[in-house]
Amino acid sequence: MTGNLSSMTGFARIEGAHDGWRYIWEVRSVNGRGLEWRARLPAGFDALDPEMRKLAKQKLARGTLNIGLTLNKDGQDAGYAINEAMLDNAVAMIEKIRLRIECAPPQAEGLLALRGVIEQAEDEMSEEMREALCAALMTSFAQALDGLADARRKEGVAMGEVLAGQLDMIEKLTADAAANAAAMPAAIRDRISAQLKELLEGAVPEDRLAQEASLLAIKADVREELDRLSSHVGAGRALLAKSGPVGRDLDFLTQELNREANTLCSKAQDMELKRIGLDLKRVIDQVREQVQNIE
């Protein structure tokens, strides 16, 4: 059973209109360590940014947001205007260059092609009209965030099902390792004892061989690692059933799972047990890839 997992990947688009203005919000999100922000707003509407950030923090916990707002006036072309300050600056720079090198004077079309010299003219709006338009934009932006959160939850449900299946596989492989006769302390001790006898035939007293074999068998015992793997699987299922952001907790749990699998592989004295350990590492890597996208 999975709870309300959310992905950090999603998209939403909202169109709206207010008092002769038409606008489109597009909101995308991808993975992020925290709640990161990139917004492209029309000139003159940068004041919306702080309120937008505050609203996003109320609805989302993690992810890198890319937000775009397209705003157009209905039924008329506002035309273009010259940015006098940018033009004066460009002319002054050209005059400095002409003092150093001989060159032709600038042409009008060349100056107008410079970035920032010509820009779209803005219709004059009263303060009341601007405030009303900004309020409508923020209402629509809130709807866009709700749409994004819904898209992230839908993807989170699918990811939760994948993660649940992967935890089932880890549980099965852990059970396979526990059932492997080569993992039993007695089997480990007998195998090590036989290897020592073959290597040290007659060179070491029998009781010393038994003592060394027992010590090596204890070091090769993987029961604690298997117990911890089982415990981590239970913790993972509890996180999947939990509401709210759990991505960081799942990421930490994945590191713990990987640590136990690595230890299992390093301790394994049998090829079959080592194979199980490698299969565990492969599935845990798949879990890690999924978890990177969980909010």
N, C-alpha and C positions, 0 to 999 in steps of 0.2 A: 504493500500500500504506500502511495506517495502523497505528500501534502500539497502545498501551494508553491511548488518550485517555480522560479522564474528564470528564464534565460536572460543574458545581457544583450542579446541580438534581437532587433525588431525594427519595424518601420511603420509610420502612420502619416497620412496626408489628409488635411482638412481644408476645405474651401469655404469661403464666406463672403458676405457683402455688408457694407454699412454706409448709408448716406452717400451713395454714388461712388464708393470705393469698393474694389474687389480685391480679395487677398487669398493667398494660399500658404498654409504652413506645411512644411515637410520636416519630419523628425525621424532621424535614424540613430540607432545605438549599436555599439559593438563592445567588445570586452574592454574592461578598464579596472585598474586596481581600486579606484574610488569612483566618485561621481565627477567625471571630467566634462569639460564644456567647450563647445565651439559653436558660435552663433553668427549668422550673417543676416544683418538687419538693414533695411533701407536707410539712407541718410536722413538724419533728423529723428530717428526712432531708437537710438542707442539707450535712451533713458528706460526702455522696457527691460533691459538686461537684468538689473538686480531683482526685479519682481519675478522675472521668468526663472532665475536661479532658485529663488526661495520656493516657488511653486514646484519646481522639479525635485528639490530635496524632500518635499512632503510626499511625493508619489514614487520616487525611485531611490534605491540605495547605492547601486554601483552601475558602472558602464560609462563609456565615452559617447556623449551626445553630440550629434551634428545637426544643427537646426538652421533652417532657411525660411525666410519670409519674403514672398513676392507680393508687392502692393502696387496696384494700378488704379487710375481714375477712370470711371466708366464714361464712355461716349465722347471723350475729347483727348487730344494729345497736348500734354503740357508744354511740348516744344523743348528747345534747348537754350542755354544761356552761357555766356562766357564768364569764367571765373577770373575776375580782374586781377586778383592777387597772384594767381598761378601764371597768368599771361605776363604780368610785369616781371615776375621772377625769371621766366623763360627768356624774355627780351634782354634783361640785364645780363644773363649768363652768356647769351649770344654776342653781345657787345664786348664782353671781356675776351671772348675767343677771337673776335675780329681784330682786337688790339694786338694780339700775339701772332696771328697768321692771317694771310690774305685769303679771303673767301667771299663768296657772293652773299648779299644780304638775304635774310630769311624770307620765304614766301608765306603768304597767309595760310595756305592749305597745310604747309609744314608745321606751322605753329599750332593750328587747330588740331592737328593729329597727335600732339603731345598729350600724354595722359594727364587728366585733371584740368586742362585748359578749357575744354568744353564739357558741359555736364547737363543732365536733364533738369529743366527748370521745375521748381516746386510751386504748386498753387498755394496762394496765401490762405491760411486757415486761422480762424479765431481760436483763442485758447480753449473755449468751451467745445468747439468742434473737434479739436485735437484730443482733448481729454475723453470725449465720447468715443472717438475712433480707437484710441488706445485701450479703453475699457472693453470694446468689442473684440479687439485683437487678443487681449488677455483671456477673455472668455473662450475664444476659439482655440487659443494655445492650450488651455487647460483640457479641452476636448481632445486635442492632438496627443497630449501626454497620456490621457486615459486610453486612447487607442493604442499607443505604443506599449503601455503597461499590459493591456489585454493581449497584444501580439506576443509579448515576452512570456506571459503566463502560458499561452497555448503551446509555445515551443518548449517551455519548461516541463509541461505535462509529458510530452513525448520524450524529453531527455530523462525524466524521472523513471519512465518505464525501461529505458535502456540501462540506466544505472542499477535499477532493481535486478534486472537480468544478470548484469555483471557481478553484482554481489552474490547472487545465487551460484554463479560459476566459481567464485572465490571460495564459497562455503563448500562446494562439492570437491574442489581440488584439495582443500584443507582436510576434508574427511578422507580423501584418497591417500593423502600423505600419512594421516594417522593410522590408516588400515594397512599401510605398507609394512610388511614384516621386518624389512631392513631398518625401519625407524624404531623398532623395539630395543630397549636398553640391553636385554640379554643377547639379542642377535648382534648388536653392535659390539658388545664385549667379546663374544665368541669370535667374531670375524677379526677384530683387532688382535686378540690373543693368538689366533692362528698365524696372522701376519708377523707378529713379533717372534713367535717360535721359529718360523721359517728363516727370519733374518738373523736371529740371535741363538741359533741352536747350540745348546751347551755352554754358551758364554755367560748366561745370566741364570741364577737360581729360579726354580719353578715358581716359588712364592713371589719373587720380585717381578716376574713376568705377569703374574696374575694381578699384582698391584698396579703396574704400569698400564695394563689393559683396562682395568677398571677406571683409572684416571682419564684415559683417553676416551673411554666410552661415555663418561660423564660430560666431557667437553663436546662430544658428538651428539648428545641427546637433544632432540628438537621438540620435545613435548611442550616446553614453555613457549616456544615460537608458535606452535600450532594453537595453543590455548589463547595466545594474544591475537592471532589471526581471527579466531572465532569470535573473540570479544569485539574486535574492530568491525567485523561484519554486522554484529548486532548494533553497534553504535552507528554505523552507516545507515542501517534501516530506520533507526530512530530519527536520524537527521532528515531522511527523505520524507518521513511522516510529519515533520515539524513545519509549522507555518512561519513565514518570514524568511529573510535572507540567510542562507546557510552555506553559501559558496566557500567562504573562508574556512569554516569548520570542516567541510568536506575536503578541501585542499590539504589541510593539516592531517586529516585522517588518512588520506591517500599516501602522504609521506610516511606515516607510521606503518601502513600496510606494506609499503615497498621496503622499509627497513627490515621487517620480519621476513619477507620473502628473500631478501639478500642474505640474511643470516642463515636461513634454511638451506639455501644453495651452497653456502660456504661450509656448512657442517655436514652436508649430505655425504655419506660414505658409500652410497649405492647409486648407480646410474638412473634407475627408475625414480628414486626419490629426487635426484637432481633434476630429472625431466619435469617432474611435477612442480618443483620450485621455479623452473624457467617458465612453465605455463602460467604459474601464478603471477610472475613478473609481467608477462605479456598482457594478461587481463587487467592487472593493476595499472599498467600504462594506458590502456584504453579508458579506464575510469578517470585517470588524471586528465586526459584530453577532454572528456566530457565536462569534468568539474571546472575547468578553466573558463567555461562559458556560463556557469551558474551564478546568479546574483548573490 
